[in-house]
Amino acid sequence: MLQSNYEVSKHLLQLKSKRPKRSSSSSSCFDDFVKRLQNHAAMFKKHLTTQLFQKKKKKKLHLVLDLDHTLLHSVLVSDLSKREKYLLEETDSRQDLWRRNVDGYEFIIKLRPFLHEFLIEANKLFTMHVYTMGSSSYAKQVLKLIDPDKVYFGKRVITREASPFNKSLDLLAADKRRVVIVDDTVHVWPFHKRNLLQITKYVYFKVDGTKWDSDAEAKKDESQSNGSLANVLKFLEDVHKRFEEDLGFKDLRLLIPCRQCCY
């Protein structure tokens, strides 16, 4: 057996010694070919890495936003208190106050401070959806104010016609592990509380039965720089950063406080 292996090895060495040697010119051509092949491989690797990065960058997380008492407060014009009537004269000069007719009813709509800044920044990090218990005609009027060019929400709007009793992420074409909900009301999300980040209810106008002055009557408002939307944005930016940094992290809900915190 050892002799057989020796004979085979000897034969291979003889064949190798008899193999014609490449000339210097052919060797140079071969080296050039190898270099070109290596360059192409390096370029392909760079292109592939770029494509993967861009694909990863496009994979945004999802943000579901309520409308009433989360992004704005609206009431019927007929329900304004006497001390709030002055606002009707300011709707043409203010960018946060609007009058809109919805299904024959006239509403006055007050946008929450920091709303526009919030939408601009959140849109960079999340695919955003509107989910409201209001009617589709009401949502359409509100969206004309806050997203007239459909930059933020597009057609990603769910209203009470599609979801009349409770809200559910089952109506979204999104992985539930990658969704954050911002809503002032907890009980409307019976099955997805782990996704919910509760925001303080925004109340600007007088509410029936309250004895204290409304913000509109007192001519004051929530803080622009340190209000609820500003604080929620800081939290969302932190969550997004932590999620992106940990490539193996798949469940965004683990970054949301277990108990609902009002921001």
N, C-alpha and C positions, 0 to 999 in steps of 0.2 A: 504493500500500500504506500509506504514512504517512498519507495523507488518510483512508483507510478506518478506520485505528485511531483517528484524531482524531475522526471522526464517532461511532464507537462510544462513546468516552470521554465525548464531549459529551452523547450520549443518556443514558448512565448517570447523569451529574450532574443532568440535567434530571429524570429519574425520582426521584432521591433528594430533589431540592428540592421535588418535588410530593408526596412521601410525607407523610401527615398526622402531625403531631407528637403524642406521647403526652401526655396530661394529667398534671399533677403527682400525682394520686391513683393513676392506672394505673402511673405510674413508681414510686411508692412500693410498690405491690403487687408489682411485678416485682422490686424490690430485696429485699423481704421474702422472696419466693420463692427468690431466689438465695442469700440468707443461710441459709434453712432447708436448701436443697440442700447448701450447703457444710458445715453442721453435721452433716447426715446422713452426708456423705462422710467427715468427720473421725471420727465415731463408728464407722462401718463399718471404717475403716482401723485404729482402735484395737482393735476387736474382732478383726479379722483378725490383727493383730500378736500379740495375746494368745493366740489359738488356735494360731498357729504356734509360739509360745514354749512353750506347754503340750505341744504335740505333740512338739517337740524334747526337752523335759524327760522325756517318757515313754520316749524311745528310749534305754534303758539299754544299757550294754555287758554282756557275759556273762562270768561267772566260774565256772570248773569246778573243783570241789574234790574231792580224794581224801579218804578217811576214815582208814584205818589208817596210822599213823606220820606223818600229816599233821595231822589234827585230834585224834587220840587214839592210845592204845596199849591193846590188849586181849590177854589171854592166858587160857588155860583155868585155872580155879581149881586144878585138879590139878597145874598146872605151876609154881605159885608156889614159890619157895624157902622154906626153913624160916624165914629171917629176914624174909620178906615176908608170912608168915601173919598178922601183926598187923593187916594191912589189912582182913581179913575182918570184924573187929570195928568198923571205922570206916566201912563203906559206908552205914550208916544215918544217920550224923551229918555226912557230907561231901557237898558238891554236885558235886564233881569225880570221885567214885569210886562205881561202881555194879556190882551183880551182876545178870547177866541170863542167862536160859536160852534157848538158841538150838538148835532141832532136837535137844533132849535133852542138849546139852552146856552146862555152866555156865561162863560167862565172867566175868571181872572187867575192867571197862573204866575206864580213867583218861583223863579229858579233858585236853587240852593247856592249859596256863595261857594266859589271855587269850582263850580260845575264844569265850565269850559276847559279850564286847566286840567282838571281831573280826566276828562274824556280824551284830551290830546295825549297825555302821558300814559294812561291806561291802555290806549289803543296801540301803543308801541310794544306792549308786553303780552296782551291778551286778544283773543278773538272775542268780541263783545256781543252780548245778546240782551234784548229787553224782554222782561217777563212781567206782565201787569195783569191785575184783575179788572182793569178798566176795559172798556169796549174798544174795538178796533178803530172806530171813527175817532174816539178820544185819543188813542195812542198815535194815530196818524197826525192829528193836530199838534200834539206835543213834540213829536219827532220833527215836524217842520221847523220847530223853534231850535231844538238842540242838535239836530243832525240833518239840515236841509239838503245836503248833497249826498246823503247816505254813505258817508265816509266811515262812520263808526259802527253802525249796526246793519247796514244794507237791508236785507229782507229777513234778518234774524230777529223777528218780533213775534212773541206769543201773547195773545190777549184772552179775555174770558170766554170768547166764543169757542176757543179750542180747549180751554181749561177753566171751566166755570166754578169749580168748588175748591180745589186745592192746586198747588203748583207741584210739578214733577219734572225731574231731569230726564225722564223717559221720553219726553217730547223733543229733546235736543239730540242732534246727531253728533255726540261727543262722548269721549271716554269719561265716565263719572269720576274717575280718579284724578282727572286733570281739570276739574271745574271748581271755581269759587263763586259762591252766591253772596251778593250784598243786598240785604233787605232789612227793613225795619221791623217786620212781622215774622215771628218764628213759627206760629201754629199753622201757617199756610204751606209749610214744607214738612209734612208729617214723616216722610220717608227719606229725606236728605238733609237732616240737621247737621250731619258731619261736614257738609260742604258749606254750611252757612256762617257767614260773618255778619253779625247783627250790627246795624248802624242805628244811632240815636234817631228817633222819629223827628223829622223836620216839620215844625208847626209855626207858621208865620202869621196866619190870620186867626181871628177870634174863633174859638170852638164853643159850641153851645154848652151852656152850663158852667163855664169857667168864670170865676169872679175876678181873676187878675187880668191885667192888661195884656193884650197880644203884642208880639214884636212890632206888628204893623202900627198898632195904636201908640206904642212907646217910641216908635220911629228908631228902632234898633234892629240888629240882625246878627246872625251867627258869624263868628270870626272867619275872615277870608283865608288867612294864613295858618290858623291853628284850629279850624273847625273840623267837623266830622269827616267831610270828604278829603280834606288835606291829610288827616290822620289815617284814614283808610288807605289812601294812596301810598303812604309811607310803608304801611304793613304789606300791601300788595307788591311793592317794589322789593321788599326784603324777602318775601315768599318766593317771588320769581327768581331772584338772585340765588337763593339757597337751592332751589329746584334745579337750576341750570348748572350750578357748580358740581352737584352730585349727579354724575351721569347715570348711576345705577338706581337713582331714586325715582320711583314710579307713582307713588300715591301722594298727591298734593294735600289730601285731607289730613294727613298726619302733621302738617305744619299749621293747621288751623286749631286754635284753642278748643279743647274738649267742651268747655262750657261756653255758651254764647256770650261774648263780650260786646257791650254797646260802645261803639266808637263815635 
